[in-house]
Amino acid sequence: MKTVQTKRKRSRPEQASKFQLTDSLEGLGVSEFLSRLASVAAFEERPEPIAWIEANRRLSPESSHEVGPYRFERVPYLREIQSTILAPGGGEIVCALASQVGKTELLLNSLLYWSALEPGPAMVITPDWKTAQSFSVDRVRPMLRDAASPAEDHELRDPRAIDSVFHMTLGSQMPLTVVHGSGASALAMRPIRYLIFDEASRLPLSAKGARSDEGDPVALAKIRTTTFGDFAKIVYTSSPVEEGACRISELYAASTRERWHSRCPHCGSLQVLRMPEMDFGDATCRCLVCGLRAGQDTWQGQKGQWCPENPGHPRRGFWLNCFASPFVRWPAVFEEWRAAVHQKEQGDYGQFRVVLHTRLAENFTTKIELMSEPETLLARREDYRAEVPDAVRLIVAGIDSQASWLEWLVAGIGPKSEIFLLDRGQIDGRLESDAARLYRELDTQLLNRRWRRADGRQMPLFRAFQDASGAPGATGIVHRFCQQRAHVLSAYIGRASADIVGPWKRTTSPQTHGRLFQANVSHYKQQLADKLGIEPGQPGSIHFAGADRGFDEEFFLQLLSERKETKLFRGVRTTVWKRIRDRNESLDLMVMVLCLLDVFRTQIDRMTEPQIVEENGGKPSAQSVRPAWGVQPGSSLEFNNWGVQSQVVREREPGERRSWGVQPTRNIW
């Protein structure tokens, strides 16, 4: 009888079998045959995940300076998380981790392991198409290239890119899709067994379809795992963001809530390493039990462990800050924290948020509203004794376009981000029918005006933003007149936080192709709330002129016309600004001023002297302007604040022929 030999095959995802039977089976009964077959059948158990990864994973030079075999002894806190992700069966795992602790390596290890031993369709969802491209090209491909496993099992076959969706095959039978969460169509049309949300807290609140928003991208993607039922694995990774609008924090709260506890090198007690116990002077951390201090390498040299606060919950959740990471040195974190606190004291919370989220893995807690009543701000009005206080270095302005008037607000910027509100005014008229007259008055009252200091010197308006979306049908008119005054006036549009990434961005209008600034209004309203809480005279505070300059009770009512509320939006808890009064022009104008401060912060920080206009025909002196801005005064071509050449245009007098060859709207940039 011929020798019976079967090829290797997988009977279950977690077990493989291999049969070899070379003895003669002639003359055997059925029961004896089955007994012999069972005695020689050898089941090949699935290898232990940690050992397999250390044997096959290699760190790539594109993403690590420690190139070579991956070792969990270097990052012991990741061992338990990795074992949980690669455990048999399905489930959800939440990783609320700080940056630079190795959370992306967890995902790459998992994809490599699944592709070799437990293949199934996988999807990685990132916040936007750029991060999707970076994950696919900069992380997955080098990982596959440098893997120690046989090339025929782990090569990247037929990589294809369709728009912002990347599809590849790991090994020979594991499809992987890397996609951004803002497109509903990219999350559909395929069953998924392994679903990974990278930076889950930064995903958009809604995925956009062909004609409308289609809902939460996390919920849309999870539906694709229905086919695999209990065998589907869902992994969420992210550092936290603002409290009340953080997916990863809400997922972590409904989990086992496990935190990494380091062991004291003196008494052996366990504790979470936190900022309050740190000593910035000698870069040590104090033990809460014995009170002794030790440095980073001593603490990280001890064996720590994960301690759950809610054991038994079906969803595993892990939290970790940067103090357990060997890749981040404590003195560097302390310096970042010092700088962030210094900027926070000046009313700038941007760097403070970054350190809090990415280093300490904690949520930023915001004030719920600006204020309820204006009496406190009314009492803070001052008499500057001059049009411009001595502390002001330059002057900016915001212009709000309404249906039947233009409203403007002038502010002086001082050192340490102090803001001095100087003047407020209004010009009546409709842009669609009387634009030429409105802008002539705007030139006189604001754009060409000079503000006098106590020493007699005068200051010009440095830069102004005008809202291009306030009045119906005014967008094209605003852009046209802004282009004619491009050296001082720029078009501006306020956007919701869901429509713009970051505080502001410079772009081009799709209607007029003119230069346009877009501001995240939610960000600047929160920044205004923070600044209003700073006492007058402190870094970052806001000063108000008297009622004779337009700062009456109505101004403050409009300034406090919105409050921040937390609500559930399409299954996601988020914060929104809700209007509590009818008029809010003052609030919109202050948002423009704060955006101007951000846009030109580099130039403002370089200034050591105020921008002055000398008495020489109204032209800025080279001595006062050139060191700060690099402008060639008096020339027909000047360099604007981006170092781009633009043409200076003067208004044509009535009846004057255009004989000097100037194109009124020409911009070279």
C-alpha positions as CSV (number, residue, x, y, z in Angstrom):
1,M,0.0,0.0,0.0
2,K,1.3,3.5,-0.8
3,T,2.6,5.7,1.9
4,V,0.1,8.2,3.2
5,Q,1.4,11.8,3.7
6,T,-0.7,14.9,4.0
7,K,0.4,18.5,3.6
8,R,0.3,21.1,6.4
9,K,-3.0,22.8,6.8
10,R,-4.7,24.9,9.4
11,S,-7.8,23.5,11.0
12,R,-8.4,26.5,13.3
13,P,-6.9,30.0,13.6
14,E,-4.9,29.1,16.7
15,Q,-3.8,25.6,15.7
16,A,-2.1,23.9,12.8
17,S,-1.8,20.1,12.1
18,K,0.8,18.0,10.3
19,F,0.5,14.3,9.6
20,Q,3.2,11.9,8.6
21,L,2.6,8.1,8.3
22,T,5.3,6.1,6.6
23,D,4.6,2.6,8.0
24,S,2.6,0.0,6.1
25,L,-1.1,-0.1,6.9
26,E,-1.7,-3.5,5.2
27,G,-3.8,-5.9,7.3
28,L,-5.0,-3.4,9.8
29,G,-8.6,-3.1,11.0
30,V,-10.6,0.1,11.1
31,S,-10.1,0.6,14.8
32,E,-6.4,-0.2,14.8
33,F,-5.9,2.1,11.7
34,L,-7.6,5.0,13.6
35,S,-5.5,4.3,16.7
36,R,-2.3,4.2,14.6
37,L,-3.3,7.4,12.9
38,A,-4.0,9.2,16.1
39,S,-0.7,8.1,17.6
40,V,1.4,9.6,14.8
41,A,-0.7,12.8,14.3
42,A,1.4,15.7,15.7
43,F,-0.4,19.0,16.3
44,E,1.7,22.0,15.8
45,E,0.8,24.7,18.4
46,R,0.8,28.3,17.5
47,P,4.1,29.9,18.7
48,E,4.1,32.3,21.6
49,P,3.5,35.8,20.2
50,I,6.3,37.6,22.2
51,A,8.9,35.1,21.2
52,W,7.8,35.0,17.6
53,I,8.0,38.8,17.3
54,E,11.4,39.0,18.8
55,A,12.6,36.3,16.4
56,N,11.1,37.9,13.2
57,R,10.7,41.7,13.7
58,R,13.4,44.1,12.8
59,L,13.4,47.8,13.5
60,S,13.8,49.9,10.4
61,P,16.1,52.9,10.1
62,E,13.2,55.0,8.7
63,S,11.5,55.0,12.2
64,S,14.1,54.1,14.8
65,H,17.7,54.9,15.7
66,E,18.0,51.5,17.4
67,V,18.0,49.5,14.2
68,G,18.0,45.7,14.7
69,P,16.0,43.0,16.3
70,Y,12.9,44.1,18.3
71,R,13.3,43.4,22.0
72,F,10.5,43.7,24.6
73,E,13.1,44.0,27.4
74,R,13.7,47.5,26.1
75,V,10.0,48.3,26.5
76,P,8.7,45.9,29.1
77,Y,5.4,47.9,29.5
78,L,4.4,46.8,26.0
79,R,4.7,43.1,26.6
80,E,1.2,42.8,28.3
81,I,-0.5,45.0,25.7
82,Q,1.1,43.1,22.8
83,S,0.0,39.7,24.3
84,T,-3.5,41.0,24.7
85,I,-3.8,42.2,21.1
86,L,-2.5,38.9,19.8
87,A,-4.4,36.6,22.1
88,P,-6.7,34.0,20.5
89,G,-10.3,35.2,19.7
90,G,-11.7,38.7,19.4
91,G,-12.3,41.6,21.6
92,E,-11.5,45.3,22.0
93,I,-8.3,46.8,23.3
94,V,-7.9,50.5,24.2
95,C,-4.4,52.0,24.4
96,A,-4.4,55.6,25.8
97,L,-0.7,56.1,25.6
98,A,1.6,59.1,25.4
99,S,3.7,59.8,22.3
100,Q,7.1,58.2,21.8
101,V,6.4,55.1,24.0
102,G,6.1,52.6,21.1
103,K,2.4,52.4,20.4
104,T,2.9,52.4,16.6
105,E,5.3,49.5,17.0
106,L,2.5,47.5,18.7
107,L,0.4,47.9,15.5
108,L,3.2,46.9,13.2
109,N,4.1,43.8,15.3
110,S,0.5,42.8,15.2
111,L,0.1,43.1,11.5
112,L,3.3,41.1,10.9
113,Y,2.2,38.3,13.3
114,W,-1.3,38.1,11.9
115,S,-0.1,38.0,8.3
116,A,2.1,35.0,9.1
117,L,0.1,32.9,11.5
118,E,-3.5,34.1,11.5
119,P,-4.3,36.0,8.3
120,G,-7.5,37.9,7.8
121,P,-8.7,41.1,6.2
122,A,-7.3,44.1,8.2
123,M,-8.0,47.9,8.1
124,V,-6.0,50.7,9.7
125,I,-8.0,54.0,10.0
126,T,-6.1,57.3,10.5
127,P,-7.3,60.9,11.0
128,D,-6.5,62.2,7.5
129,W,-5.1,61.1,4.2
130,K,-1.6,62.3,4.9
131,T,-1.2,60.2,8.0
132,A,-2.7,57.3,6.1
133,Q,0.0,57.7,3.4
134,S,2.7,58.1,6.0
135,F,1.6,54.9,7.9
136,S,1.5,52.9,4.7
137,V,4.7,54.1,3.0
138,D,6.9,55.0,6.0
139,R,6.0,52.3,8.5
140,V,4.4,49.3,6.9
141,R,6.6,48.9,3.9
142,P,9.9,49.2,5.8
143,M,8.6,46.8,8.4
144,L,7.8,44.1,5.7
145,R,11.1,44.8,4.0
146,D,13.2,44.3,7.1
147,A,11.2,41.3,8.6
148,A,13.4,38.3,9.3
149,S,10.8,35.8,8.0
150,P,11.1,34.2,4.5
151,A,10.5,36.7,1.8
152,E,8.0,34.5,0.0
153,D,5.8,34.6,3.1
154,H,5.9,38.3,3.9
155,E,6.6,40.2,0.7
156,L,4.5,43.2,-0.3
157,R,2.6,42.2,-3.4
158,D,0.9,44.5,-5.9
159,P,0.7,47.7,-3.8
160,R,-2.0,50.0,-5.2
161,A,-3.0,53.5,-4.2
162,I,-6.6,54.7,-5.0
163,D,-7.0,58.4,-4.0
164,S,-6.2,58.4,-0.3
165,V,-6.9,54.7,0.2
166,F,-4.0,52.2,0.2
167,H,-4.4,48.5,-0.3
168,M,-1.7,45.9,-0.1
169,T,-1.4,42.1,0.5
170,L,0.7,40.9,3.4
171,G,2.1,37.5,2.7
172,S,-0.1,35.8,0.2
173,Q,-3.6,35.9,1.8
174,M,-3.9,38.9,4.2
175,P,-5.4,42.1,2.6
176,L,-4.5,45.3,4.4
177,T,-6.3,48.6,3.8
178,V,-5.0,51.9,5.2
179,V,-7.6,54.6,5.0
180,H,-8.5,58.0,6.5
181,G,-11.6,58.4,8.6
182,S,-13.1,61.4,6.8
183,G,-14.5,59.5,3.7
184,A,-17.5,57.2,4.2
185,S,-16.9,55.3,1.0
186,A,-13.4,54.2,2.1
187,L,-14.9,52.6,5.2
188,A,-17.4,50.5,3.3
189,M,-17.5,47.6,0.8
190,R,-15.3,45.1,2.7
191,P,-15.6,42.7,5.7
192,I,-12.9,43.3,8.3
193,R,-11.5,41.0,11.0
194,Y,-8.7,43.2,12.3
195,L,-9.7,46.8,12.8
196,I,-7.2,49.4,14.0
197,F,-7.9,53.0,14.9
198,D,-4.7,55.0,15.0
199,E,-5.0,58.3,16.8
200,A,-8.7,57.6,17.5
201,S,-9.2,60.9,19.4
202,R,-8.2,62.9,16.4
203,L,-10.6,61.2,13.9
204,P,-13.3,63.5,12.5
205,L,-16.7,63.5,14.1
206,S,-18.4,62.5,10.9
207,A,-17.4,60.7,7.7
208,K,-18.5,62.6,4.6
209,G,-20.4,60.8,1.9
210,A,-21.2,61.8,-1.7
211,R,-24.0,64.2,-0.7
212,S,-24.0,64.4,3.1
213,D,-22.4,63.4,6.3
214,E,-22.9,59.7,7.1
215,G,-22.1,59.5,10.8
216,D,-19.3,58.5,13.1
217,P,-16.4,56.9,11.3
218,V,-15.7,54.6,14.3
219,A,-19.3,53.2,14.2
220,L,-19.3,52.9,10.4
221,A,-16.0,50.9,10.5
222,K,-17.1,48.6,13.3
223,I,-20.1,47.4,11.3
224,R,-17.6,45.9,8.9
225,T,-16.5,43.4,11.6
226,T,-19.9,41.8,11.9
227,T,-19.0,38.9,9.5
228,F,-16.3,37.7,11.9
229,G,-18.3,38.0,15.0
230,D,-16.4,36.9,18.2
231,F,-13.2,36.5,16.2
232,A,-13.0,40.2,15.2
233,K,-10.3,42.2,16.9
234,I,-10.6,46.0,17.4
235,V,-7.7,48.1,18.6
236,Y,-7.8,51.8,19.5
237,T,-4.6,53.8,20.1
238,S,-4.2,57.5,20.7
239,S,-2.9,60.1,23.1
240,P,-5.7,62.0,24.9
241,V,-7.1,65.4,23.8
242,E,-9.5,67.9,25.4
243,E,-11.7,66.6,28.1
244,G,-15.3,66.1,26.9
245,A,-14.2,65.6,23.3
246,C,-11.8,62.7,23.6
247,R,-12.7,59.3,22.2
248,I,-9.8,57.4,23.8
249,S,-10.6,58.7,27.3
250,E,-14.2,57.7,27.0
251,L,-13.3,54.2,25.7
252,Y,-10.6,53.9,28.5
253,A,-13.2,54.8,31.2
254,A,-15.4,51.9,30.1
255,S,-12.6,49.3,30.3
256,T,-10.4,47.5,32.8
257,R,-8.5,50.9,33.3
258,E,-5.0,49.5,33.7
259,R,-2.1,51.8,34.5
260,W,1.5,51.0,34.4
261,H,3.1,51.1,37.9
262,S,6.8,51.4,38.3
263,R,8.6,49.8,41.2
264,C,10.6,51.9,43.7
265,P,14.3,50.9,43.7
266,H,14.5,51.5,47.4
267,C,11.4,49.9,49.0
268,G,9.9,47.9,46.1
269,S,6.5,49.7,46.3
270,L,4.5,50.3,43.1
271,Q,3.4,53.7,41.9
272,V,2.5,55.7,38.8
273,L,5.2,58.1,37.9
274,R,3.6,61.6,37.7
275,M,4.7,65.2,37.4
276,P,3.9,66.3,41.0
277,E,6.6,63.8,42.4
278,M,9.3,65.0,40.0
279,D,12.2,67.2,41.0
280,F,13.3,69.4,38.1
281,G,16.6,70.2,39.6
282,D,18.2,66.8,39.8
283,A,15.7,65.0,37.4
284,T,14.5,62.5,40.0
285,C,11.2,61.1,41.2
286,R,10.1,60.7,44.8
287,C,8.6,57.5,46.1
288,L,5.2,58.0,47.7
289,V,5.9,55.3,50.3
290,C,9.5,55.7,51.5
291,G,10.1,59.3,50.3
292,L,13.5,58.5,48.7
293,R,14.3,59.8,45.3
294,A,15.9,58.0,42.2
295,G,16.7,59.0,38.6
296,Q,15.1,57.8,35.4
297,D,17.5,54.9,34.6
298,T,17.1,53.6,38.2
299,W,13.3,53.6,38.2
300,Q,13.1,52.1,34.7
301,G,15.6,49.4,35.7
302,Q,13.1,47.8,38.1
303,K,10.3,45.4,37.1
304,G,6.9,47.2,36.9
305,Q,3.4,45.9,36.3
306,W,0.0,46.8,35.0
307,C,-2.6,47.3,37.8
308,P,-6.3,47.4,36.8
309,E,-8.9,49.6,38.5
310,N,-11.8,47.8,37.0
311,P,-10.9,44.1,36.6
312,G,-13.3,41.8,34.9
313,H,-14.5,44.3,32.3
314,P,-14.6,42.6,28.8
315,R,-12.7,45.5,27.2
316,R,-9.0,45.8,28.1
317,G,-7.8,49.3,28.6
318,F,-4.2,50.5,29.1
319,W,-2.9,54.0,30.1
320,L,0.7,55.1,30.1
321,N,2.6,58.5,30.2
322,C,6.1,59.2,29.0
323,F,8.0,58.7,32.3
324,A,8.2,54.9,31.7
325,S,9.6,55.3,28.2
326,P,13.4,54.9,27.6
327,F,13.1,57.0,24.4
328,V,12.2,60.2,26.2
329,R,14.6,61.7,28.7
330,W,13.1,63.3,31.8
331,P,15.1,66.6,31.6
332,A,13.8,67.2,28.1
333,V,10.2,66.8,29.3
334,F,10.9,69.2,32.2
335,E,12.2,71.8,29.8
336,E,9.1,71.4,27.6
337,W,6.9,71.7,30.7
338,R,8.6,74.9,31.9
339,A,8.2,76.5,28.4
340,A,4.6,75.4,28.3
341,V,3.7,76.8,31.7
342,H,5.5,80.1,30.8
343,Q,3.4,80.5,27.7
344,K,0.3,79.5,29.6
345,E,0.9,82.4,32.0
346,Q,0.9,84.7,29.0
347,G,-2.5,83.4,27.9
348,D,-1.1,81.0,25.2
349,Y,-2.3,77.5,26.0
350,G,-1.1,75.9,22.8
351,Q,2.2,74.4,24.0
352,F,0.6,73.5,27.4
353,R,-2.0,71.4,25.6
354,V,0.7,69.6,23.5
355,V,2.8,68.6,26.6
356,L,-0.3,67.6,28.6
357,H,-1.6,65.4,25.8
358,T,1.5,63.9,24.2
359,R,3.8,63.6,27.2
360,L,1.6,63.2,30.3
361,A,-1.3,61.5,28.5
362,E,-3.9,63.6,30.3
363,N,-6.9,65.6,29.2
364,F,-6.9,69.3,29.0
365,T,-9.8,70.7,31.1
366,T,-11.3,73.9,29.7
367,K,-13.6,76.5,31.1
368,I,-17.2,75.9,30.3
369,E,-18.0,79.6,29.3
370,L,-16.5,83.0,28.9
371,M,-18.4,84.7,31.7
372,S,-22.0,85.3,32.5
373,E,-22.1,89.0,33.1
374,P,-20.0,91.9,31.8
375,E,-19.7,93.9,35.0
376,T,-16.2,92.4,35.8
377,L,-14.9,93.5,32.4
378,L,-16.5,96.9,32.5
379,A,-14.6,97.6,35.7
380,R,-11.3,96.8,34.0
381,R,-11.5,99.7,31.5
382,E,-8.5,102.0,31.5
383,D,-7.5,105.5,30.5
384,Y,-4.4,105.1,28.3
385,R,-3.7,108.9,28.4
386,A,-2.7,108.6,24.7
387,E,-4.1,107.0,21.6
388,V,-1.6,104.2,22.0
389,P,0.0,103.1,25.3
390,D,3.8,103.0,25.4
391,A,3.9,99.2,25.7
392,V,2.3,98.6,22.2
393,R,4.7,97.4,19.5
394,L,2.4,97.3,16.5
395,I,-1.3,97.7,15.7
396,V,-3.7,95.2,14.1
397,A,-7.4,95.3,13.3
398,G,-10.4,93.1,12.5
399,I,-13.3,94.2,10.2
400,D,-16.7,92.4,10.4
401,S,-18.8,92.6,7.2
402,Q,-22.5,92.9,8.0
403,A,-25.5,93.2,5.7
404,S,-25.8,97.0,6.1
405,W,-22.5,98.1,7.8
406,L,-18.9,97.4,8.4
407,E,-17.7,97.2,12.0
408,W,-14.0,97.4,13.0
409,L,-11.9,96.8,16.1
410,V,-8.3,98.1,16.6
411,A,-5.9,96.4,19.0
412,G,-2.3,97.1,20.0
413,I,0.0,94.1,20.6
414,G,2.5,94.5,23.4
415,P,5.3,92.3,24.9
416,K,4.4,88.8,26.3
417,S,1.2,88.7,24.1
418,E,-0.6,91.5,26.0
419,I,-3.4,93.0,24.0
420,F,-4.5,96.6,24.3
421,L,-7.9,97.3,22.7
422,L,-7.6,100.9,21.2
423,D,-10.7,101.8,19.2
424,R,-13.9,100.6,17.8
425,G,-16.0,102.0,15.0
426,Q,-18.7,101.4,12.4
427,I,-19.4,102.5,8.8
428,D,-22.9,102.3,7.5
429,G,-23.7,101.1,4.0
430,R,-24.2,98.0,1.9
431,L,-21.3,96.3,0.2
432,E,-23.2,95.1,-2.9
433,S,-24.4,98.6,-3.8
434,D,-21.9,101.1,-2.1
435,A,-18.6,99.3,-1.8
436,A,-16.4,102.1,-3.3
437,R,-17.6,104.7,-0.7
438,L,-17.4,102.2,2.2
439,Y,-13.8,101.4,1.4
440,R,-12.9,105.1,0.9
441,E,-14.2,105.7,4.4
442,L,-12.4,102.6,5.7
443,D,-9.1,103.9,4.3
444,T,-9.6,107.2,6.1
445,Q,-10.9,105.8,9.4
446,L,-8.7,102.7,9.7
447,L,-6.3,101.5,7.0
448,N,-4.4,104.8,6.4
449,R,-4.9,106.2,9.9
450,R,-2.0,107.0,12.3
451,W,-2.2,106.5,16.0
452,R,-0.3,108.9,18.3
453,R,1.8,107.8,21.2
454,A,2.4,109.8,24.4
455,D,5.9,110.9,23.1
456,G,4.3,112.3,19.9
457,R,5.4,109.6,17.6
458,Q,2.9,107.9,15.3
459,M,2.1,104.3,14.6
460,P,0.5,102.9,11.4
461,L,-1.8,99.9,11.1
462,F,0.3,96.9,10.5
463,R,-2.2,94.3,9.3
464,A,-6.0,93.8,9.2
465,F,-8.4,90.9,8.5
466,Q,-11.8,91.4,6.9
467,D,-14.6,88.8,7.2
468,A,-15.4,87.7,3.6
469,S,-18.5,85.6,4.5
470,G,-20.5,87.9,6.8
471,A,-22.6,89.8,4.4
472,P,-24.7,88.0,1.8
473,G,-23.1,88.2,-1.7
474,A,-20.1,90.1,-0.4
475,T,-17.4,87.5,-0.9
476,G,-16.3,88.6,-4.3
477,I,-16.4,92.3,-3.4
478,V,-14.3,91.8,-0.2
479,H,-11.7,89.7,-2.1
480,R,-11.4,92.4,-4.8
481,F,-10.9,95.3,-2.5
482,C,-8.6,93.2,-0.3
483,Q,-6.4,92.5,-3.3
484,Q,-6.2,96.2,-4.0
485,R,-4.9,96.7,-0.4
486,A,-2.9,93.5,-0.1
487,H,-0.1,95.2,1.7
488,V,-2.3,95.8,4.8
489,L,-5.7,94.0,4.3
490,S,-6.4,90.2,3.9
491,A,-9.6,88.3,3.5
492,Y,-10.6,86.0,6.4
493,I,-13.2,83.3,7.1
494,G,-14.0,81.7,10.4
495,R,-14.4,77.9,10.3
496,A,-15.7,75.3,12.8
497,S,-13.2,73.0,14.4
498,A,-14.4,70.1,12.3
499,D,-13.5,71.9,9.1
500,I,-9.9,72.9,9.8
501,V,-7.0,71.2,11.3
502,G,-5.0,73.4,13.6
503,P,-5.7,77.0,14.8
504,W,-5.4,78.7,11.3
505,K,-4.3,78.1,7.8
506,R,-3.5,80.2,4.7
507,T,-5.3,79.1,1.5
508,T,-6.9,80.4,-1.7
509,S,-10.5,81.3,-2.2
510,P,-12.1,78.8,-4.7
511,Q,-14.5,81.6,-5.9
512,T,-12.0,84.4,-6.5
513,H,-8.6,82.7,-6.3
514,G,-7.5,85.4,-3.9
515,R,-5.4,84.9,-0.8
516,L,-7.5,83.8,2.2
517,F,-7.0,83.1,5.9
518,Q,-9.1,80.5,7.7
519,A,-9.4,80.4,11.5
520,N,-10.6,77.7,13.8
521,V,-13.1,79.8,15.7
522,S,-13.6,77.3,18.5
523,H,-9.9,77.4,19.3
524,Y,-9.7,81.2,19.5
525,K,-12.9,81.5,21.5
526,Q,-11.4,79.2,24.0
527,Q,-8.2,81.2,23.9
528,L,-10.2,84.4,24.5
529,A,-11.9,82.7,27.6
530,D,-8.4,81.9,28.9
531,K,-7.1,85.4,28.4
532,L,-10.1,87.1,30.0
533,G,-9.3,85.1,33.1
534,I,-5.8,86.7,33.4
535,E,-5.5,89.6,35.7
536,P,-4.7,93.0,34.0
537,G,-1.0,93.7,33.7
538,Q,-0.1,90.0,33.7
539,P,1.5,88.4,30.6
540,G,-1.2,87.6,28.1
541,S,-3.9,89.8,29.6
542,I,-6.3,92.0,27.7
543,H,-6.7,95.8,28.3
544,F,-9.8,97.8,27.4
545,A,-10.0,101.5,26.6
546,G,-12.8,103.7,27.9
547,A,-16.4,104.1,26.7
548,D,-15.5,107.2,24.6
549,R,-13.6,104.8,22.2
550,G,-16.6,102.5,21.8
551,F,-16.1,100.0,24.7
552,D,-19.5,100.4,26.2
553,E,-21.7,97.8,27.8
554,E,-23.0,96.7,24.4
555,F,-19.5,95.8,23.4
556,F,-19.0,93.5,26.4
557,L,-22.4,91.9,26.0
558,Q,-21.4,91.0,22.5
559,L,-18.0,89.8,23.7
560,L,-19.7,87.4,26.1
561,S,-22.4,86.3,23.7
562,E,-21.5,82.6,23.6
563,R,-20.8,79.9,26.1
564,K,-19.3,76.4,25.7
565,E,-21.5,73.4,26.2
566,T,-20.9,69.6,26.0
567,K,-23.3,67.6,23.9
568,L,-23.5,64.2,22.2
569,F,-23.0,64.6,18.5
570,R,-23.6,61.5,16.4
571,G,-22.6,59.2,19.2
572,V,-19.5,61.2,20.2
573,R,-19.4,63.6,23.1
574,T,-18.0,66.9,22.0
575,T,-18.0,70.6,23.0
576,V,-19.7,73.4,21.0
577,W,-20.0,77.1,21.4
578,K,-23.7,78.1,21.7
579,R,-24.9,81.7,21.2
580,I,-26.8,83.1,24.2
581,R,-27.4,86.6,22.8
582,D,-28.5,87.9,19.3
583,R,-25.4,90.0,18.4
584,N,-21.8,88.7,18.6
585,E,-19.8,91.1,16.4
586,S,-17.4,91.9,19.2
587,L,-16.6,88.3,19.8
588,D,-16.0,87.7,16.0
589,L,-13.7,90.7,15.9
590,M,-11.7,89.5,18.9
591,V,-11.3,86.1,17.2
592,M,-9.8,87.9,14.2
593,V,-7.3,89.8,16.5
594,L,-6.2,86.6,18.2
595,C,-5.8,84.9,14.8
596,L,-3.7,87.9,13.6
597,L,-1.5,87.5,16.7
598,D,-0.9,83.9,15.8
599,V,-0.3,84.4,12.1
600,F,2.4,87.1,12.7
601,R,3.8,85.8,16.0
602,T,7.2,85.3,14.5
603,Q,7.6,88.9,13.4
604,I,6.1,90.2,16.6
605,D,8.5,88.2,18.7
606,R,11.4,89.6,16.7
607,M,10.5,93.2,17.3
608,T,12.4,95.1,20.0
609,E,11.0,98.6,19.1
610,P,7.5,99.7,18.1
611,Q,6.7,100.2,14.5
612,I,6.8,104.0,14.0
613,V,5.9,106.4,11.2
614,E,8.2,109.4,11.0
615,E,6.9,112.8,9.9
616,N,8.2,112.6,6.3
617,G,5.1,112.7,4.2
618,G,3.4,109.8,6.0
619,K,5.9,107.2,4.8
620,P,7.4,104.7,7.3
621,S,11.0,105.4,8.0
622,A,13.5,102.8,7.0
623,Q,15.1,102.9,10.4
624,S,11.8,101.9,12.1
625,V,10.4,99.4,9.6
626,R,13.2,97.7,7.8
627,P,14.7,95.9,10.9
628,A,11.4,94.4,11.8
629,W,9.7,93.6,8.5
630,G,12.3,94.0,5.7
631,V,10.2,96.4,3.7
632,Q,11.7,98.9,1.2
633,P,9.7,102.1,2.0
634,G,8.7,104.4,-0.7
635,S,9.3,102.0,-3.6
636,S,6.6,100.9,-6.0
637,L,7.3,97.3,-5.2
638,E,7.4,96.2,-1.6
639,F,7.9,92.9,0.0
640,N,5.0,91.7,2.1
641,N,5.3,89.7,5.3
642,W,5.9,86.4,3.5
643,G,8.8,87.8,1.5
644,V,6.7,87.9,-1.6
645,Q,6.8,90.8,-4.0
646,S,3.5,92.7,-4.4
647,Q,2.6,95.9,-6.2
648,V,1.6,99.0,-4.1
649,V,-1.5,100.7,-5.6
650,R,-2.8,104.2,-4.8
651,E,-6.4,105.2,-5.3
652,R,-7.1,107.1,-8.6
653,E,-8.6,110.5,-8.2
654,P,-11.9,111.3,-10.0
655,G,-11.3,112.1,-13.6
656,E,-7.6,111.0,-13.5
657,R,-6.4,108.9,-16.4
658,R,-4.5,105.7,-15.6
659,S,-1.2,106.7,-17.3
660,W,1.3,105.3,-14.9
661,G,0.8,101.7,-15.9
662,V,-0.4,100.2,-12.6
663,Q,-2.7,97.2,-12.6
664,P,-5.0,97.8,-9.7
665,T,-5.5,94.2,-8.6
666,R,-2.2,92.7,-9.7
667,N,-0.4,90.5,-7.1
668,I,2.9,88.8,-7.7
669,W,3.1,85.8,-5.3
